[in-house]
Amino acid sequence: MKINASFFQEGDDPDSPIDISLDEATREQLRQSGADRFKAAISGVRYVGRDTVSNAPRGQYVLKDSLISGKRYQILSYAPGDDGALYAASFAFVERVPPDSIGYHRVRIGHYQATGLGKGSYLPIQFLPVPQLHRQLNTSITAEAARDLSITGEFAGSSYDRNRLSSLDDAEKQGNAFKLSARYNPKDLSIGGSSLGELDLRFSNRFVGRRFAPLDRANEIEFDRKWDLAAGDQADEEIREASMSYRPRESLRIEAGYGRMERGEFFRSERATASFTVSDSSLPRASYELENISSRNSQLDARSLWIRQRADIHSSLQEFHPGIRIEAEERSQSSERNDSLHEGSFRFLEFAPRLALQEIGKVSAMAEVQFRLEDSSATGALQRASQSLNQIYSLQLREWNSLTSHLALNIRHVDFTGEFQSRGNLNSNVMLVRSHTRYAPLQRGVDLDLFYEFASQRSAQLERVFVRVARGIGNYRYRGDVDGNGITDESEFELTRFDGDFIVLFLPGDKLVPVVDLKTGFRARFQPSRIITQASSLLEHVARAVSTETVFRIEEKSTEVDSKRIYMLDLSRFLSDQTTITGARQFAQDLYIFENSPDLSLRLRFSERRGLLRLVSAREQSYARERSLRLRSQLVKEIGNQTEFVNRIDRVTATSQSSRERDLLSNAISSEFSYRPDPEWEVGLGVNVAQVSDRFGGGNTVADINVESIRLAYVLRGAGQLRSELQREEVVVSNHPRNSPRALPFEFTNGRVVGKTFLWQVAFDYRINQFVQVTTSYGGRSEGGRAPVHTARAEARAFF
C-alpha cells in the first residue's frame, strides 16, 4: 500500500496591493464586491475636457449615446482631433463580455473599437487588485488488492477565497474532488494451461465539485474536445470510464472503451471508442480507430453527434515503405427542437498515400500527397466548403564525403466554393521550403553551412506592447502619463539599467494579410591549422596561424505580391518601405591570428546590419556597423590581459517621433588584467574609455565615458565561491542644447547617468551538500551623487 499527501498554499497580501493605494472607499467597494470581478472594477472613462490655452480637445474618444433594442447605451468612438474628443479611456481584457454591455476589440495600443452587445474582448473599465488566498490538500492511496489487481483512491480539497477583503461569498470557497480507479492487468492470461495473451481492464469514477478550484490545470489539453464540451456555467461534474485492452498475441491489439460525463443537470456526454492494431512482420502494419461522442446541453439548447475515424496501413518492400492514411470526421450540431444544423457543424475526408525510401546508401526520401474534402454548415445543412491538395516531400543525405544535406518541401493549394468565398474565405497557395546543407571536408578545416527557409502564409503587422513584470526583472520603466492624454503611449516607456518593471513584446495585430517569409544564411569557416598538421615552410607557418569566419544572413517578411522576387533573392525588393513587415540583412567577417593559442591571439571583426520593422503605429529603419580589434595575451603564467578597440555606428530612424531614434558614433577602448596567483584566487583590474556622439537631427552631443573596475574571486573547491566587485563610472556630456525637448537615447550612454557613479557587489554561493545550496548577494549603487541604493538577496535551494 502506498499513501501520499501534499498541501499547497498561495496568497496575496491584502495590505500590499500592486500599482494602487486602497483608500477606505475603495476597500469598501472591494468588501461589497465579493467574488464578482466586475463589481470590483471602476470606470475606465475619464473626462479630460479641453486645453486651457488652445481650447483643443485633450481626449481621444467621443462619447456617443445610442439606442439598442429601446435601451440607451453610451459608446466610445476613437476620434483623436475631433472637436468632441473630450474623453480618455482605459480598457481591460475580459474573458466574456456581459450580454447587456457594449464590448470592444483592440485595433492597436490606445485604439479600441466597439463591436456590439456581448461581443468583443475588452471593456472600458479598470479592475481593482483583489487579494486572493488559495489552499489545496491532496491525498492518494494505492493498494494491491490481489495479484494483477490494483485499486487507487484520490481525494483533493480546495479553499479558494477570491476576495480576502470580503466575506460575502465565503460559503462558496470550499470545494472537493475525488477519483476511484481500479486496474486488472494479467500479463499472461491462461485457461487450462493455454495462454490467452495479455488483458488490461480499467475502471474509474471521478467527481469534481463545482466549487473545487485546482492550483493548476487538472484536465488534459484535449479534455473539451474529448467530451465535446461547450462553454457553460460551473456545476458538479462526474465522469465514469471503463476500458479494455486485449492482446492475444504480440502482433495484435484490440481496444474498446466507454465513458459518460454529467455536468450538473444541463450537460450529458457519452463517448465510445474502439481500435485495433496489427503489426505482424510478415503482414502490412495496419491500425484503425473509431470514436463516437454524443452530447446534449439543455442550457444552450444544443445536441451534438461527433464521429471520428482514422485508418493507417503501411508495409515494407525492402528499402521501399509504401503506406496510406485515411481520416474522416463528422460533427452534427443542432437544437433539441429541430434537426437544422448549427454553425460549427462540419465534415471532412482526407486521403493520404505516401512512399518512403529508407537508407539507400546515405540517402533517404519521403513523399506524401494529401487530398482533403471539407463540408461546413450553410442554410441548415452541410455543403461543400473547400477541397485541398497538400504535397509533402523530403530528401536527406547523411555524412557522404563530409556532406550532409536535408531538403523539405510542402505545397498546399486550397479552393473554396462560391458560398464560402462570400464569407471572406480566400483560395490560397502555400509553399514551405526548408533546406540545410553542411560541407566540412579536410578534418573540418573547411566548414561551410547553408540554410534556406521560405514560407507563404498569412500574417499581421507587429505592435510593440509593454508587459509588467516583477521589479528588477524588466528593462523598461513607465514615466507616467507625460502628455496627459490618458493613454499609456509607447513614448512614455524608457529603458533602464536598474529596477525595470516592464518588458517589451512584439504582438501581431488583428488584421491578417498574405505574406512571404524568407530566412536564409551562409557561414564559412576556414582553419588551415586543421589541414596543415605539420608546418615545414614559412608560408605554412603563416597559414596555420590564420583562420577566418564569414557569416551572411537575410530575413524578410514581406507583402510582396510577386513572391518569386523574394524566394529568388531579388535584393532590390528587400527592406522595402511599401512591402516589408520585418526584415534584416547582416554580414560579419572575423579574421583570427593564433585563434587557439592561450599565449597570444588576435581577432579583427567587421559586421554590418540593416533592418526594417513596420509596426502598426510607425515604421523603423536601423543600421549598425562595428569594426573592432581584440588582443588576448598571457603576459606571464599568473597574469593575462584582454584589450579591445571598437568603432561602432548605431542608427535608428522612424516615421513618427520616437525615443528610440538615434544616430550614434562611438569609439571605445577597454583593457582588463586578470591575476591568478593560485587556482583559488583571482583578481581582475579593468578600464574602459569611450567617446559617443549623437548626430541625430544634425546635432553633435558628445559623451565622454570612463569606467574603472576591480574584482576579486575566491573559490572553495567543491563547495562554493565568494565574489566581490567595485566599479566606478564617469560620464561627461557636452554640446547638448539647453531646453531640448528630445531626451537622449538610452543607448547613448547605455543607461549611465551624467556624473560619477559607484557600483559595488558581494556574492557568496555555498553548497552544503549535494541536496542543499545557499546563495546570498548584496549590491549597492550611487548614481550621479545620489543617495546610495542597497539591495540584498538570500536564497536556499533543496533538491529531493
SULNORKA-V970851 format. One record per pair of residues at least 12 apart in sequence whose C-alpha atoms are under 8 Angstrom apart, sorted by the first residue. I is the first residue (numbers start at 0). J is the second residue. Records with the same first field share a line. If there is no record, write none. Layout:
I->J + J
This chain:
0->140 + 141 + 142 + 143
1->139 + 140 + 141 + 142
2->138 + 139 + 140 + 141
3->138 + 139 + 140
4->136 + 137 + 138 + 139
5->136 + 137 + 138
6->134 + 135 + 136 + 137
7->134 + 135 + 136
8->132 + 133 + 134 + 135
9->132 + 133 + 134
10->130 + 131 + 132 + 133
11->130 + 131 + 132
12->130
13->129 + 130 + 163 + 164
16->128 + 130
17->128
19->128
26->164
29->129 + 162 + 164 + 165
30->162 + 164 + 165 + 166 + 167
31->165 + 167
32->165 + 167
33->161 + 162 + 165 + 166 + 167 + 168
34->161 + 162 + 167 + 168
36->126
37->126
39->126 + 127 + 129
40->124 + 125 + 126 + 127
41->124 + 125 + 126 + 127
42->123 + 124 + 125
43->88 + 89 + 90 + 123 + 124 + 125
44->86 + 87 + 88 + 89 + 123 + 124
45->86 + 87 + 88 + 485
46->58 + 85 + 86 + 87
47->85 + 86 + 87 + 484
48->85 + 86
49->85
55->80 + 82
56->80 + 81 + 82 + 83 + 84 + 85
57->84 + 85 + 86 + 483 + 484
58->79 + 84 + 85 + 86 + 87 + 484 + 485
59->77 + 78 + 79 + 80 + 81 + 84 + 85 + 86 + 87 + 484
60->75 + 76 + 77 + 78 + 79 + 83 + 84 + 85 + 86 + 87 + 88
61->75 + 76 + 77 + 78 + 81 + 83 + 84 + 85 + 86
62->74 + 75 + 76 + 83 + 84 + 85 + 86
63->75 + 76
72->101
74->101 + 113
75->112 + 113
76->112 + 113
77->110 + 111 + 112
87->484 + 485 + 486
88->123 + 485 + 486
89->109 + 123 + 124 + 125 + 485 + 486
90->121 + 122 + 123 + 124 + 125
91->121 + 122 + 123 + 124 + 125 + 126
92->120 + 121 + 122
93->120 + 121 + 122
94->120
95->117 + 119 + 120
96->117 + 118 + 119 + 120 + 121 + 122
97->116 + 117
98->116 + 117 + 118
99->116 + 117
100->116 + 117
101->113 + 114 + 115 + 116 + 117 + 118 + 122
102->114 + 115 + 116 + 117 + 118 + 119 + 120 + 121 + 122
103->115 + 118 + 119 + 120 + 121 + 122
104->119 + 120 + 121
105->121 + 509
106->508 + 509
107->462 + 508 + 615 + 616
108->462 + 464 + 487 + 488
109->486 + 487 + 488
129->161 + 162 + 163 + 164
130->161 + 162 + 163 + 164
131->159 + 160 + 161 + 162 + 163
132->158 + 159 + 160 + 161 + 162 + 163
133->157 + 158 + 159 + 160 + 214
134->157 + 158 + 159
135->155 + 156 + 157 + 158 + 213 + 214
136->155 + 156 + 157
137->153 + 154 + 155 + 156
138->153 + 154 + 155
139->151 + 152 + 153 + 154
140->152 + 153
147->182 + 183 + 184 + 185
148->181 + 182 + 183 + 184
149->181 + 182 + 183
150->179 + 180 + 181 + 182
151->179 + 180 + 181
152->177 + 178 + 179 + 180
153->177 + 178 + 179
154->175 + 176 + 177 + 178
155->175 + 176 + 177
156->173 + 174 + 175 + 176 + 211
157->172 + 173 + 174 + 175 + 211 + 212 + 213
158->172 + 173 + 174 + 211 + 212
159->172 + 173 + 212
160->172
171->210
172->210
173->210 + 211
174->208 + 209 + 210 + 211 + 212
175->207 + 208 + 210 + 211
176->205 + 206 + 207 + 208 + 211
177->205 + 206 + 207
178->203 + 204 + 205 + 206
179->203 + 204 + 205
180->201 + 202 + 203 + 204
181->201 + 202 + 203
182->199 + 200 + 201 + 202
183->198 + 199 + 200 + 201
184->197 + 198 + 199 + 200
185->197 + 198 + 199
186->198
195->247 + 248
196->245 + 246 + 247 + 248
197->245 + 246 + 247 + 248
198->243 + 244 + 245 + 246
199->243 + 244 + 245
200->241 + 242 + 243 + 244
201->241 + 242 + 243
202->239 + 240 + 241 + 242
203->238 + 239 + 240 + 241
204->237 + 238 + 239 + 240
205->237 + 238 + 239
206->235 + 236 + 237 + 238
207->235 + 236 + 237
208->234 + 235 + 236
209->233 + 234 + 235 + 236
210->234
226->260 + 268 + 269 + 270 + 292 + 294
227->268 + 292 + 294 + 303 + 305
231->298
234->262 + 263
235->262 + 263
236->260 + 261 + 262 + 263
237->260 + 261 + 262
238->258 + 259 + 260 + 261
239->258 + 259 + 260
240->256 + 257 + 258 + 259
241->256 + 257 + 258
242->254 + 255 + 256 + 257
243->255 + 256
250->276 + 277 + 278 + 279
251->275 + 276 + 277 + 278 + 279
252->275 + 276 + 277
253->273 + 274 + 275 + 276
254->272 + 273 + 274 + 275
255->271 + 272 + 273 + 274
256->271 + 272 + 273
257->269 + 270 + 271 + 272
258->270 + 271
265->295 + 296 + 297 + 298
266->294 + 295 + 296 + 297 + 298
267->294 + 295 + 296
268->292 + 293 + 294 + 295
269->292 + 293 + 294
270->290 + 291 + 292 + 293
271->290 + 291 + 292
272->288 + 289 + 290 + 291
273->288 + 289 + 290
274->286 + 287 + 288 + 289
275->287 + 288
282->314
283->312 + 313 + 314 + 315
284->312 + 313 + 314
285->310 + 311 + 312 + 313
286->310 + 311 + 312
287->308 + 309 + 310 + 311
288->307 + 308 + 309 + 310
289->306 + 307 + 308 + 309
290->306 + 307 + 308
291->304 + 305 + 306 + 307
292->304 + 305 + 306
293->305
297->335
300->334 + 335
301->332 + 333 + 334 + 335
302->332 + 333 + 334 + 335
303->330 + 331 + 332 + 333
304->329 + 330 + 331 + 332
305->328 + 329 + 330 + 331
306->328 + 329 + 330
307->326 + 327 + 328 + 329
308->326 + 327 + 328
309->324 + 325 + 326 + 327
310->324 + 325 + 326
311->323 + 324 + 325
312->324
318->356 + 357 + 358 + 359
319->354 + 355 + 356 + 357
320->354 + 355 + 356 + 357
321->352 + 353 + 354 + 355
322->352 + 353 + 354
323->350 + 351 + 352 + 353
324->349 + 350 + 351 + 352
325->348 + 349 + 350 + 351
326->348 + 349 + 350
327->346 + 347 + 348 + 349
328->345 + 346 + 347 + 348
329->344 + 345 + 346 + 347
330->343 + 344 + 345 + 346
331->344 + 345
332->344
339->379 + 380
340->376 + 379 + 380 + 381
341->376 + 379
342->376 + 377
343->375 + 376
344->375 + 376 + 381
345->373 + 374 + 375 + 376 + 381
346->373 + 374 + 375 + 381
347->371 + 372 + 373 + 374
348->371 + 372 + 373
349->369 + 370 + 371 + 372
350->369 + 370 + 371
351->367 + 368 + 369 + 370
352->367 + 368 + 369
353->365 + 366 + 367 + 368
354->366 + 367
361->396 + 397 + 398 + 399
362->394 + 395 + 396 + 397
363->394 + 395 + 396
364->392 + 393 + 394 + 395
365->391 + 392 + 393 + 394
366->390 + 391 + 392 + 393
367->390 + 391 + 392
368->388 + 389 + 390 + 391
369->387 + 388 + 389 + 390
370->386 + 387 + 388 + 389
371->386 + 387 + 388
372->384 + 385 + 386 + 387
373->385 + 386
383->416
384->415 + 416 + 418 + 419
385->413 + 414 + 415 + 416
386->413 + 414 + 415
387->411 + 412 + 413 + 414
388->411 + 412 + 413
389->409 + 410 + 411 + 412
390->408 + 409 + 410 + 411
391->407 + 408 + 409 + 410
392->407 + 408 + 409
393->405 + 406 + 407 + 408
394->406 + 407
400->440
401->438 + 439 + 440
402->436 + 437 + 438 + 439 + 440
403->436 + 437 + 438
404->434 + 435 + 436 + 437
405->434 + 435 + 436
406->432 + 433 + 434 + 435
407->431 + 432 + 433 + 434
408->430 + 431 + 432 + 433
409->429 + 430 + 431 + 432
410->428 + 429 + 430 + 431
411->427 + 428 + 429 + 430
412->426 + 427 + 428 + 429
413->426 + 427 + 428
414->426 + 427
428->455
429->454 + 455 + 456
430->453 + 454 + 455
431->452 + 453 + 454 + 455
432->451 + 452 + 453 + 454
433->450 + 451 + 452 + 453
434->449 + 450 + 451 + 452
435->448 + 449 + 450 + 451
436->448 + 449 + 450
437->449
441->529 + 530
442->529 + 530
443->526 + 529
444->524 + 525 + 526 + 527 + 528 + 529 + 530
445->523 + 524 + 525 + 526 + 527
446->522 + 523 + 524 + 525
447->521 + 522 + 523 + 524
448->521 + 522 + 523
449->519 + 520 + 521 + 522
450->518 + 519 + 520 + 521
451->517 + 518 + 519 + 520
452->517 + 518 + 519
453->515 + 516 + 517 + 518 + 566
454->515 + 516 + 517
455->513 + 514 + 515 + 516
456->513 + 514 + 515 + 516
457->511 + 512 + 513 + 514
458->507 + 510 + 511 + 512 + 513 + 514
459->507 + 508 + 509 + 510 + 511 + 512
460->507 + 508 + 510 + 511 + 580 + 613 + 614 + 615
461->505 + 506 + 507 + 508 + 580 + 613 + 614 + 615
462->505 + 506 + 507 + 508 + 614 + 615 + 616
463->489 + 503 + 504 + 505 + 506 + 614
464->489 + 503 + 504 + 505 + 506
465->489 + 501 + 502 + 503 + 504
466->501 + 502 + 503 + 504
467->500 + 501 + 502
468->500 + 501 + 502
469->500 + 501
470->498 + 499 + 500 + 501
471->497 + 498 + 499 + 500
472->498 + 499 + 500 + 501
473->498 + 499 + 500 + 501 + 502
474->494 + 495 + 496 + 497 + 498 + 499 + 500 + 501 + 502
475->492 + 493 + 494 + 495 + 499 + 500 + 501 + 502 + 503
476->492 + 493 + 494 + 495 + 498 + 499 + 500 + 501
477->491 + 492 + 493 + 501
478->491 + 492 + 493
479->491
490->657 + 658
493->658 + 745
494->745 + 750
495->745 + 750
496->749 + 750 + 751
508->615
512->558
513->558
514->556 + 557 + 558 + 559
515->555 + 556 + 557 + 558 + 559 + 562 + 565
516->554 + 555 + 556 + 557
517->553 + 554 + 555 + 556 + 565 + 566
518->552 + 553 + 554 + 555
519->552 + 553 + 554
520->550 + 551 + 552 + 553
521->549 + 550 + 551 + 552
522->548 + 549 + 550 + 551
523->548 + 549 + 550
524->546 + 547 + 548 + 549
525->546 + 547 + 548
526->543 + 545 + 546 + 547
527->542 + 543 + 544 + 545 + 546
528->542 + 543 + 544 + 545
531->543
544->592 + 593 + 594
545->590 + 591 + 592 + 593 + 594
546->590 + 591 + 592 + 593 + 594
547->588 + 589 + 590 + 591
548->588 + 589 + 590
549->586 + 587 + 588 + 589
550->585 + 586 + 587 + 588
551->584 + 585 + 586 + 587
552->583 + 584 + 585 + 586
553->582 + 583 + 584 + 585
554->581 + 582 + 583 + 584
555->573 + 574 + 579 + 580 + 581 + 582 + 583
556->579 + 580 + 581 + 582
557->578 + 579 + 580 + 581
558->578 + 579 + 580
559->578 + 579
574->610 + 611
579->611 + 612 + 613
580->611 + 612 + 613 + 614
581->610 + 611 + 612 + 613
582->610 + 611 + 612
583->608 + 609 + 610 + 611
584->608 + 609 + 610
585->606 + 607 + 608 + 609
586->606 + 607 + 608
587->604 + 605 + 606 + 607
588->604 + 605 + 606
589->602 + 603 + 604 + 605
590->602 + 603 + 604
591->603
597->632 + 633
598->631 + 632 + 633 + 634
599->630 + 631 + 632 + 633
600->630 + 631 + 632
601->628 + 629 + 630 + 631
602->628 + 629 + 630
603->626 + 627 + 628 + 629
604->625 + 626 + 627 + 628
605->624 + 625 + 626 + 627
606->624 + 625 + 626
607->622 + 623 + 624 + 625
608->621 + 622 + 623 + 624
609->621 + 622 + 623
610->622
617->653 + 654 + 655
618->653 + 654 + 655
619->651 + 652 + 653 + 654
620->651 + 652 + 653
621->649 + 650 + 651 + 652
622->648 + 649 + 650 + 651
623->647 + 648 + 649 + 650
624->647 + 648 + 649
625->645 + 646 + 647 + 648
626->645 + 646 + 647
627->643 + 644 + 645 + 646
628->643 + 644 + 645
629->641 + 642 + 643 + 644
630->642 + 643
637->673 + 674 + 675 + 676 + 677
638->672 + 673 + 674 + 675
639->672 + 673 + 674
640->670 + 671 + 672 + 673
641->670 + 671 + 672
642->668 + 669 + 670 + 671
643->668 + 669 + 670
644->666 + 667 + 668 + 669
645->665 + 666 + 667 + 668
646->664 + 665 + 666 + 667
647->663 + 664 + 665 + 666
648->662 + 663 + 664 + 665
649->661 + 662 + 663 + 664
650->662 + 663
658->741 + 742 + 743 + 744
659->744
660->695 + 744
661->693 + 694 + 695 + 744
662->692 + 693 + 694 + 695
663->691 + 692 + 693 + 694 + 695 + 747
664->691 + 692 + 693 + 694
665->689 + 690 + 691 + 692
666->689 + 690 + 691
667->687 + 688 + 689 + 690
668->687 + 688 + 689
669->685 + 686 + 687 + 688
670->685 + 686 + 687
671->683 + 684 + 685 + 686
672->684 + 685
678->714
679->712 + 713 + 714 + 715 + 716
680->711 + 712 + 713 + 714
681->711 + 712 + 713
682->709 + 710 + 711 + 712
683->708 + 709 + 710 + 711
684->707 + 708 + 709 + 710
685->706 + 707 + 708 + 709
686->705 + 706 + 707 + 708
687->704 + 705 + 706 + 707
688->703 + 704 + 705 + 706
689->703 + 704 + 705
690->702 + 703 + 704
691->703 + 747 + 748
692->747
693->747
699->734 + 735
700->732 + 733 + 734 + 735
701->732 + 733 + 734 + 735
702->730 + 731 + 732 + 733 + 747 + 748
703->730 + 731 + 732
704->728 + 729 + 730 + 731 + 748
705->728 + 729 + 730
706->726 + 727 + 728 + 729
707->726 + 727 + 728
708->724 + 725 + 726 + 727
709->724 + 725 + 726
710->722 + 723 + 724 + 725
711->723 + 724
718->765 + 766 + 767
719->763 + 764 + 765 + 766
720->763 + 764 + 765
721->761 + 762 + 763 + 764
722->761 + 762 + 763
723->759 + 760 + 761 + 762
724->759 + 760 + 761
725->757 + 758 + 759 + 760
726->757 + 758 + 759
727->755 + 756 + 757 + 758
728->751 + 755 + 756 + 757
729->753 + 754 + 755 + 756
730->748 + 751 + 752 + 753 + 754 + 755
731->753 + 754
732->753
752->782 + 783
753->783
754->782 + 783 + 784
755->782 + 783 + 784
756->780 + 781 + 782 + 783 + 784
757->780 + 781 + 782
758->778 + 779 + 780 + 781
759->778 + 779 + 780
760->776 + 777 + 778 + 779
761->776 + 777 + 778
762->774 + 775 + 776 + 777
763->775 + 776
770->796 + 797 + 798 + 799
771->795 + 796 + 797 + 798
772->795 + 796 + 797
773->793 + 794 + 795 + 796
774->793 + 794 + 795
775->791 + 792 + 793 + 794
776->791 + 792 + 793
777->789 + 790 + 791 + 792
778->790 + 791
